[in-house]
Structures are given as structure tokens and as C-alpha cells.
């Protein structure tokens, strides 16, 4: 971008409203740093940059971090713009500022009223000394036929010969020389921009269009390649993550299998012991039954022996009953242990089957990840641009006026979205404004904005009046 323009804005020689300052700063960052990357451009990366006028910073209760956040938000939206494109956008926005490109000179009209003369690419403008933003009168270059000076008196001849010339006085002779040089230079550029291009210029423009298209195609190819590489890297990372997950599942399945085998072995051993205990108890119960039968069969001769025998029989019966109950409990326990053993073996079988499935998935994933390769070649493109020529034969001033209006309408259409963005930011930070710190230019700009006035439509409204009435108004100021 033009460093001189940026410096004039930062030094406040060109008034720039806060919201436009933030947008210009975002394009300045794009031109310097390239596309926004959150991994590279982390919080605080603009701490040492001078991006906003001091007047704007002091006007709001906002920290440097808050300004950086808003600049970065717009900076991220400029992704894909090359450095020259970002610089061009910066200048397009800057040229809409009321004081951009205007050279001011102190003058007096016939009545001796102190005024300011503004000379820029659009024409001559008359300002009140206290208001350099909004001209009181404007004379576009296509309405001016001749400019001259004699000593300190400056003479402007309108295109319409029926209208009298109007004059003003400057403070010094050398100021008149400077005004004349600026007028000649701006008028010459004004006319040159609206003449048919020479063959050489047309060829240069065609080459520039081809070069721009080629660069645009290269950027698109690079963007596609970068996107494909990022997608391939994301796929690779996902496959690696999935592989790690499968490895973890396989490890867990192995551990579960080992635990199942240990449990099955323990249950089998316990079932064997229980079965042996049950057999032993059954044997003891049989022996007790035999002893009871033997005792019953024995003849008891005395009553005491009979009583003792009955007591022994009762005890033997109770012992036999207990033995039977214990044998039955042990048998049930053995059955339960057998059932647990079957369930453990079934769990072991399922764990082995899952381990086989995980092992097969892991080998399949490894095959897929090994066959995934980053793209190295992209198709090449050849562009052939046709040269276009425009022949402007009618170069009279009326045609120039129509062209000017057409250009203004087209530009206003393009800047509609931009204006919406600026208004949104203005509304967002309005609550943080310190009203007592507003300068005279801030107040004038806010008044113009509230009336819907901008640089171009203000000049358009002024030029709707006849040249004669504007000359008369200038002399009466």
C-alpha cells in the first residue's frame, strides 16, 4: 500500500472514523502477514504494530487486546487475498475518506471572506475554515474550461461561456503557482483516465489481466493442494488414532482373556474339591446307616442297655440326617460350580473371538494407512486471455459527466456491503465511546453520517445546482 497514505492517516492528517480505521488496519495486517493462521498469529502478535490513529485509541474505553480482537476478526475474513490485492483494497477504502487526496489552501473571495480551497482528483471545492470534511461548493473538472492567475488573484473560467468567471485571492504568489500546478496535474489525470487507451496501454492492460488471472489460478491451485494435504493429514491422524484405539481394545481383551482362564482354572479346581467332599460325606452317611442297622439288630437284654441303645440310635439318626443334608448342600454347590465353570469357558470363548476380530481390523487398518499418500501432483492449467479494446470517439464534456456518474453508481453498489460492516462495528463499540474526547472533526463526521452524507453523494448534491448559481453563491459567501 502507499506508505504515505497510511502515515497521513496514522498522523491524523487525513481524518479517518474509528470503524474505518479498524478495517484499514485489517488490510494492512493482511498485506504484511499474509493469510490468518490461528496457530501462528496468536494473541498479542499485533502488540508492537502501529495500526490505529492515537485519536481513535483515546476515544474509547478499550484495551489493546480488545482492538486486536476486532482487527483480527476482519483480518481472518481476508483469507486468500494476495499482498497487492490487500494493498489495493486499503487504497479503495482510503480514497472514500473525506480528506483523502485533498490539498487545502487559504483563500478569500471578492467580499474578503476567509475560505479554504480544496484541490483533488474530482475538481475544486470550497470549504469553511472550520469544516474540512464537507465542501460548501464544488466544481468538477468537466465544468472548468480555463484556470489562470495574475499576482495573487486566481481566475476560474467555467465551461459555459455565458457564465462569468469567478475569482479569489490567495495569500502569496507562490501559493498560486502551486495551486495552478495541482489543478493542471489533476485535470490532466482526469482527462487521461477518460480517453481511449493507446494500443500500448491496451496491451499492457491485457498483459496485466493475464498475469492477474494466472496468479489467481496459482493461488487457487495452491489453496486446493493445501486443502488436500490438510484432509490427507486429518485422515492419517484419524487412522492413527483408530489404530491406537484398536490396540488398546486388543490389550484389554487379552487381559480379560487371561482373567477368564485363571477364573476357569480356579472354578474347576474348586468343583473337583467339592465333588470329592460330597463323595466322602456320602460314604460317611452310608457307614452311619449301616451302624444304625447293626445297632437295631442287636438284642438288648436290659432296660438300661435298651435306653442307651435308643439314645445311640437317636444320635445315629440325627448324625445321618445331618450327613445327608450336608451331602445335599455339597452336591448343589458342586452343580453351581460346574455352571460357573461353563459360563467362564463361554466368556473365554467370546474374548478369544473378539481378540481375533480386533486383530483382523488392526491389520486391515494398517493396510489402509500404508496406502494413504499425500498428493504430490496437481493438474496444470494454461490460460489464454483475449485482448479487448475499447474505442471512445466521443470525448466531449457531457459524455465525461455521464461516465463520472456511472462510475460513482457502480462504486456505491460495491461499497454497500462494506458500509453495512462498518455500521455494525460502529454500533458494537459505540457504548465504549468517551463523548468528552470527541474532536471537532469527529462531531462533524457523525453529523454527516446521521444525515446519510458521504464524500461522493455530498459532491453529487452540490453539482446538481447550476454552475451559475454556484458561482454566485461563492461570491456571496
Residue pairs with C-beta under 8 A, 6 or more apart in sequence:
1 27
1 28
1 31
1 86
1 87
1 90
1 91
2 87
2 91
5 14
5 90
5 91
5 94
5 100
6 24
6 28
6 90
8 14
9 16
9 21
9 24
9 53
9 94
9 97
10 50
10 52
10 53
11 53
12 53
12 54
12 55
13 99
14 94
14 97
14 99
14 100
15 97
15 98
15 99
15 132
15 133
15 441
15 445
16 24
16 53
16 56
16 94
16 97
17 422
17 426
17 442
17 445
17 449
18 56
18 59
18 60
18 426
18 429
19 422
19 423
19 425
19 426
19 429
20 93
20 97
20 422
21 51
21 52
21 53
21 56
22 52
22 67
22 70
22 71
22 74
22 425
23 74
23 93
23 418
23 421
23 422
23 425
24 90
24 93
24 94
25 51
25 52
25 71
26 71
26 72
26 74
26 75
26 77
26 78
27 78
27 86
27 87
27 89
27 90
27 93
28 51
28 86
28 90
29 46
29 49
29 51
29 71
29 72
29 75
30 36
30 75
30 78
30 81
30 83
30 86
31 83
31 86
31 87
31 90
33 41
34 83
35 78
35 79
35 80
36 72
36 75
36 76
36 78
36 79
41 72
41 75
43 65
43 68
44 65
44 68
46 68
46 71
46 72
47 64
47 68
51 67
51 71
52 67
55 439
55 442
57 67
58 434
58 437
59 433
59 434
59 437
59 438
59 442
60 429
60 432
60 433
60 434
61 432
61 433
61 434
62 429
62 432
70 425
70 429
74 421
78 86
78 89
80 219
80 223
81 89
82 215
82 219
93 418
94 100
95 101
96 415
96 454
96 455
96 456
97 455
98 132
98 133
98 134
98 445
98 448
98 455
99 132
99 133
100 120
100 455
101 120
101 121
102 118
102 119
102 120
102 125
102 132
103 118
103 119
103 120
103 182
104 116
104 117
104 118
104 127
104 132
105 116
105 117
105 118
105 119
105 170
105 175
105 178
105 179
106 114
106 115
106 116
106 117
106 129
106 170
106 171
107 114
107 115
107 116
107 117
107 154
107 168
107 169
107 170
108 114
108 115
108 168
108 169
109 115
109 168
109 474
109 475
109 477
110 167
110 168
110 475
111 475
111 476
111 477
113 477
114 129
115 126
115 127
115 128
115 129
115 136
115 168
115 477
116 126
116 127
116 128
116 129
116 132
117 124
117 125
117 126
117 127
117 168
117 170
117 179
118 124
118 125
118 126
118 127
118 132
118 135
119 125
119 179
119 182
119 183
119 186
120 186
121 186
121 189
121 190
122 138
122 140
122 141
122 190
122 459
123 138
123 139
123 140
123 141
123 143
123 144
123 459
124 138
124 139
124 144
124 156
124 183
125 135
125 137
125 138
125 139
125 459
126 135
126 136
126 137
126 138
126 474
126 477
127 134
127 135
127 136
128 136
130 440
131 444
132 441
133 441
133 444
133 445
133 448
134 444
134 448
134 453
134 458
135 458
135 459
135 462
136 462
136 473
136 477
137 462
137 470
137 473
137 474
138 459
138 462
138 463
138 470
139 156
139 158
139 467
139 470
140 401
140 404
140 459
140 463
141 186
141 187
141 190
141 191
142 159
142 190
142 397
142 400
142 401
142 404
143 158
143 159
143 160
143 397
143 463
143 467
144 156
144 157
144 158
144 159
144 187
145 157
145 158
145 159
145 161
146 155
146 156
146 157
147 154
147 155
147 156
147 157
147 180
147 183
147 184
147 187
148 154
148 155
148 157
148 180
149 155
149 176
149 177
149 179
149 180
151 173
151 176
152 169
152 170
152 171
152 172
152 173
152 176
153 167
153 168
153 169
154 167
154 168
154 169
154 170
154 176
154 179
154 180
155 165
155 166
155 167
156 165
156 166
156 167
157 165
158 165
158 166
158 467
158 471
159 397
159 467
160 467
160 468
163 467
163 468
163 471
164 471
166 471
166 474
166 475
168 474
170 176
170 179
191 400
194 392
194 395
194 400
194 403
195 392
195 395
196 390
196 391
196 392
196 393
197 205
197 389
197 390
202 387
202 388
202 389
203 387
206 385
206 387
206 388
209 385
210 383
210 385
213 383
213 385
214 383
217 381
217 383
221 378
221 381
224 378
225 375
225 378
228 374
228 375
229 374
229 375
232 372
232 373
232 374
232 375
233 374
235 372
236 369
236 372
239 365
239 368
239 369
239 372
240 369
242 365
243 362
243 365
243 366
243 369
246 358
246 361
246 362
246 365
247 362
249 358
250 355
250 358
250 359
250 362
253 351
253 354
253 355
253 358
254 355
256 347
256 351
257 348
257 351
257 352
257 355
260 344
260 347
260 348
260 351
261 348
263 344
264 341
264 344
264 345
264 348
267 337
267 340
267 341
267 344
268 341
270 337
271 334
271 337
271 338
271 341
274 330
274 333
274 334
274 337
275 334
277 330
278 327
278 330
278 331
278 334
281 323
281 326
281 327
281 330
282 327
284 323
285 320
285 323
285 324
285 327
288 316
288 319
288 320
288 323
289 320
291 316
292 313
292 316
292 317
292 320
295 309
295 312
295 313
295 316
296 313
298 309
300 306
300 309
405 460
408 456
408 460
411 456
412 456
412 457
438 446
448 454
448 458
462 470
465 473
